[in-house]
Amino acid sequence: MTTLFDPKIDYVFKNLFGCKNKPNILISFLNACIKSDKPITKVTLRNTEITKEYIEESFSRLDVLAETEDGEVINIEMQRADEKNMIKRSLYYWSKLYASEYKGKSRYSSLPRTICINVLDFELLKEENYHNVYLLKNKTNNNLLTDTIEMHFIEIPKMKEIKDDDMLSLWTAFLEDPHDEKLLKLENRYEDLHDARIELTRISRDPKEAERYRMRENALNERKNALLETFDKGVKEGIKEGIKEGIKEGIMQEKLNIAKNLLQFLSDEDISKNTGLDVNEISKLRK
């Protein structure tokens, strides 16, 4: 059996769900995620090119950008590492995408419904469910302001059970482990999922794709290590500065305690000479 690439590597994810020859894979995933009353039947991929520079640049985004037959714009991003900025990052990219659709149009009403789907290989939200959708609603009565903005977060580690009547759980399980035995037994019942496995197998067997996969994995590991080093350095510097401040505060408090004990015996000026405290500080102690 072929050892399949990890579909959570963004390069593989983009190849899989951005496959021009198998748009049904993306359509199936989108319908499983969005669950609209009017299912998506057609998508147009926008950012299909993957250059060597994008693969080697650790901070580049290899997301999937598509437009539906109704003009909806959908961006899907696979994120493996928790960089502590995911919510604001997602809002930023949504705003950029939404604003870019204006393109000098005369009416704001022509701006499309814009959806961001974040697939995460870590737990982010204080929510029990693995799939959460956020909309703009009235805080008081929960009335929807507009469906123009819609943000999805799929937290893979929270998906505990594969349900054969829930297509999103099947896709999430596929991303987590395409070799899962239960998934393999169910797969033949779902053509789109079966096509995804065939495409993933094709990519995994291709020597050129293997080289790109290795390059991208190395780039992501370098990015992760750089972030960890920055975090560790920040913690160490924080501790160092904290100790310094703590010592300063401790010394100051001790001086104040000594000054309080001397108030009844010495003048403010004499206490100042003995403790190094400012006369004004000592005067405050007498009040």
C-alpha positions as CSV (number, residue, x, y, z in Angstrom):
1,M,0.0,0.0,0.0
2,T,1.3,3.5,-0.9
3,T,2.2,5.7,2.0
4,L,0.1,8.8,1.4
5,F,1.3,12.3,1.9
6,D,-0.2,14.2,4.9
7,P,-3.1,16.1,3.4
8,K,-2.7,18.7,6.2
9,I,0.5,20.0,4.6
10,D,-0.9,23.0,2.9
11,Y,0.9,22.2,-0.4
12,V,-0.9,18.8,-0.6
13,F,-4.2,20.4,0.6
14,K,-4.1,22.9,-2.2
15,N,-3.3,20.3,-4.8
16,L,-6.1,18.1,-3.5
17,F,-8.9,20.6,-3.1
18,G,-7.7,22.8,-5.9
19,C,-7.5,20.1,-8.5
20,K,-8.8,21.4,-11.8
21,N,-9.6,17.9,-13.1
22,K,-11.6,16.9,-10.0
23,P,-13.7,19.9,-9.0
24,N,-16.2,17.5,-7.4
25,I,-13.7,17.1,-4.5
26,L,-13.8,20.8,-3.6
27,I,-17.6,21.0,-4.2
28,S,-18.2,18.1,-1.9
29,F,-16.1,19.6,0.9
30,L,-17.7,23.0,0.5
31,N,-21.3,21.6,0.6
32,A,-20.4,19.5,3.6
33,C,-19.0,22.6,5.4
34,I,-21.5,25.4,4.4
35,K,-24.6,23.2,4.3
36,S,-26.6,25.7,2.3
37,D,-30.2,25.3,1.3
38,K,-29.0,25.7,-2.3
39,P,-26.0,23.3,-2.7
40,I,-23.0,24.4,-4.8
41,T,-22.8,22.7,-8.1
42,K,-20.0,24.6,-9.8
43,V,-16.8,26.3,-8.8
44,T,-14.2,28.3,-10.6
45,L,-10.7,28.1,-9.1
46,R,-8.8,31.4,-9.0
47,N,-5.3,30.9,-7.5
48,T,-4.2,27.6,-9.0
49,E,-0.5,28.4,-9.6
50,I,2.0,27.1,-7.1
51,T,5.5,28.4,-7.8
52,K,8.8,27.1,-6.3
53,E,9.1,30.4,-4.5
54,Y,5.8,29.9,-2.7
55,I,6.8,26.4,-1.7
56,E,10.1,27.5,-0.3
57,E,8.9,30.6,1.4
58,S,7.8,29.5,4.9
59,F,5.4,32.4,5.5
60,S,3.6,32.1,2.1
61,R,-0.1,31.1,2.0
62,L,-1.0,28.1,-0.1
63,D,-4.8,28.5,0.3
64,V,-7.6,27.5,-2.1
65,L,-9.6,30.4,-3.6
66,A,-12.8,29.7,-5.5
67,E,-15.9,31.3,-6.8
68,T,-19.3,29.6,-7.0
69,E,-21.8,29.8,-9.8
70,D,-23.7,32.4,-7.7
71,G,-20.7,34.6,-7.4
72,E,-19.8,33.7,-3.8
73,V,-16.1,34.0,-3.1
74,I,-14.7,31.3,-0.8
75,N,-11.2,31.0,0.7
76,I,-10.0,27.9,2.4
77,E,-6.8,27.8,4.4
78,M,-5.2,24.8,6.1
79,Q,-3.2,25.8,9.1
80,R,-1.2,23.3,11.1
81,A,0.6,25.4,13.8
82,D,-1.1,27.6,16.4
83,E,0.7,31.0,15.9
84,K,-1.6,32.7,18.4
85,N,-3.1,35.0,15.8
86,M,-5.6,32.9,13.9
87,I,-8.8,34.8,14.6
88,K,-7.4,38.3,13.7
89,R,-5.4,36.8,10.9
90,S,-8.6,35.3,9.4
91,L,-10.5,38.5,9.8
92,Y,-7.7,40.4,8.1
93,Y,-7.6,38.0,5.1
94,W,-11.4,38.1,4.9
95,S,-11.4,41.9,4.8
96,K,-8.6,42.0,2.1
97,L,-10.5,39.5,0.0
98,Y,-13.8,41.3,0.4
99,A,-12.3,44.7,-0.4
100,S,-10.5,43.3,-3.4
101,E,-13.8,42.4,-5.0
102,Y,-14.9,46.0,-5.2
103,K,-12.6,46.8,-8.1
104,G,-13.9,50.3,-8.7
105,K,-17.5,49.1,-9.0
106,S,-20.1,51.9,-8.6
107,R,-22.3,50.0,-6.1
108,Y,-21.4,48.4,-2.9
109,S,-24.4,46.2,-3.3
110,S,-22.5,44.3,-6.0
111,L,-19.9,43.0,-3.4
112,P,-20.2,39.2,-3.1
113,R,-20.9,37.0,-0.2
114,T,-17.4,36.2,1.1
115,I,-16.7,33.1,3.1
116,C,-13.5,32.1,4.9
117,I,-13.0,28.5,5.9
118,N,-10.1,27.8,8.3
119,V,-9.1,24.2,8.7
120,L,-7.0,23.9,11.8
121,D,-4.8,21.1,13.1
122,F,-5.0,22.5,16.7
123,E,-7.7,23.5,19.1
124,L,-8.4,27.3,19.0
125,L,-11.9,28.1,20.3
126,K,-13.7,27.6,23.6
127,E,-16.3,25.6,21.8
128,E,-17.3,22.0,22.2
129,N,-18.0,21.3,18.5
130,Y,-15.2,20.8,16.0
131,H,-17.0,22.9,13.4
132,N,-18.1,26.4,14.3
133,V,-19.6,29.1,12.0
134,Y,-19.6,32.8,12.9
135,L,-21.9,35.5,11.4
136,L,-22.7,39.1,11.9
137,K,-25.8,39.2,14.2
138,N,-27.7,41.6,16.5
139,K,-26.3,41.2,20.0
140,T,-29.7,41.6,21.6
141,N,-32.1,39.5,19.5
142,N,-29.7,37.4,17.4
143,N,-31.2,38.8,14.1
144,L,-28.8,38.4,11.2
145,L,-27.4,41.7,9.9
146,T,-26.1,40.2,6.6
147,D,-24.8,36.9,5.3
148,T,-22.1,38.6,3.4
149,I,-19.5,37.6,6.0
150,E,-19.3,34.0,7.1
151,M,-16.3,32.5,8.9
152,H,-15.8,28.8,9.5
153,F,-13.3,27.1,11.9
154,I,-12.8,23.4,11.6
155,E,-10.6,22.1,14.5
156,I,-9.5,18.7,13.4
157,P,-8.4,17.4,16.9
158,K,-11.9,18.0,18.3
159,M,-13.5,15.6,15.7
160,K,-13.7,12.4,17.8
161,E,-16.2,10.3,15.8
162,I,-16.6,9.5,12.2
163,K,-20.3,9.6,11.3
164,D,-21.3,8.0,8.0
165,D,-24.3,10.4,7.7
166,D,-22.1,13.5,8.2
167,M,-19.9,14.3,5.1
168,L,-17.9,16.9,7.0
169,S,-16.8,14.3,9.6
170,L,-15.7,12.1,6.8
171,W,-13.7,14.8,5.2
172,T,-12.2,15.8,8.5
173,A,-11.3,12.2,9.3
174,F,-9.7,12.0,5.8
175,L,-7.5,15.0,6.6
176,E,-6.5,13.6,9.9
177,D,-5.6,10.2,8.7
178,P,-6.4,9.0,5.2
179,H,-5.3,5.5,6.2
180,D,-8.1,5.2,8.9
181,E,-9.7,1.7,8.7
182,K,-13.2,2.9,9.4
183,L,-12.9,5.6,6.8
184,L,-11.6,3.1,4.2
185,K,-14.7,0.9,4.8
186,L,-17.0,3.8,4.2
187,E,-15.2,5.4,1.4
188,N,-16.5,3.4,-1.5
189,R,-20.0,4.7,-0.7
190,Y,-18.9,8.3,-1.5
191,E,-17.5,8.9,-5.0
192,D,-16.0,12.3,-4.1
193,L,-14.1,11.0,-1.1
194,H,-12.9,8.0,-3.3
195,D,-11.7,10.5,-5.9
196,A,-9.8,12.4,-3.3
197,R,-8.0,9.2,-2.3
198,I,-7.1,8.5,-5.9
199,E,-5.8,12.0,-6.4
200,L,-3.8,11.9,-3.1
201,T,-2.3,8.5,-4.2
202,R,-1.3,10.0,-7.5
203,I,0.4,12.9,-5.8
204,S,2.1,10.7,-3.3
205,R,3.6,8.5,-6.1
206,D,4.9,11.3,-8.3
207,P,8.7,11.9,-7.7
208,K,8.4,15.6,-8.6
209,E,5.5,16.0,-6.2
210,A,7.5,14.2,-3.5
211,E,10.4,16.7,-3.9
212,R,8.0,19.6,-3.6
213,Y,6.3,18.0,-0.6
214,R,9.7,17.6,1.1
215,M,10.6,21.2,0.3
216,R,7.3,22.5,1.7
217,E,7.5,20.4,4.8
218,N,11.0,21.7,5.5
219,A,9.9,25.3,5.0
220,L,7.0,24.8,7.4
221,N,9.3,23.2,10.0
222,E,11.7,26.1,9.7
223,R,8.8,28.5,10.2
224,K,7.7,26.5,13.2
225,N,11.2,26.5,14.7
226,A,11.6,30.2,14.1
227,L,8.4,31.0,15.9
228,L,9.3,28.7,18.8
229,E,12.7,30.3,19.1
230,T,11.1,33.8,19.1
231,F,8.7,32.6,21.7
232,D,11.4,31.1,23.9
233,K,13.5,34.2,23.6
234,G,10.5,36.4,24.6
235,V,9.8,34.2,27.6
236,K,13.4,34.3,28.8
237,E,13.7,38.1,28.3
238,G,10.4,38.5,30.1
239,I,11.6,36.4,33.1
240,K,14.9,38.3,33.1
241,E,13.2,41.7,33.1
242,G,10.6,40.4,35.6
243,I,13.4,39.4,38.1
244,K,15.0,42.8,37.7
245,E,11.8,44.6,38.3
246,G,11.0,42.3,41.2
247,I,14.3,43.0,42.8
248,K,13.8,46.8,42.4
249,E,10.4,46.6,43.9
250,G,11.6,44.5,46.7
251,I,14.4,46.9,47.6
252,M,12.1,49.9,47.4
253,Q,9.6,48.2,49.7
254,E,12.3,47.3,52.2
255,K,13.5,50.9,52.2
256,L,10.0,52.2,52.9
257,N,9.6,49.7,55.8
258,I,12.9,51.0,57.3
259,A,11.8,54.6,56.8
260,K,8.5,53.9,58.6
261,N,10.3,52.6,61.6
262,L,12.6,55.6,61.8
263,L,9.8,58.3,61.5
264,Q,9.5,58.7,65.3
265,F,13.2,59.0,65.8
266,L,14.6,61.0,62.9
267,S,13.8,63.9,60.7
268,D,12.8,63.4,57.0
269,E,16.2,64.7,55.9
270,D,18.1,62.3,58.2
271,I,16.0,59.3,57.1
272,S,16.6,60.3,53.5
273,K,20.4,60.3,54.1
274,N,20.2,56.8,55.7
275,T,17.8,55.1,53.2
276,G,18.5,57.0,49.9
277,L,14.7,57.7,49.6
278,D,13.5,61.1,48.4
279,V,12.4,63.5,51.1
280,N,9.0,63.8,49.4
281,E,8.5,60.0,49.6
282,I,9.3,60.1,53.3
283,S,6.9,63.0,53.9
284,K,4.0,60.9,52.4
285,L,4.7,58.2,55.0
286,R,3.8,60.7,57.8
287,K,0.3,61.4,56.4
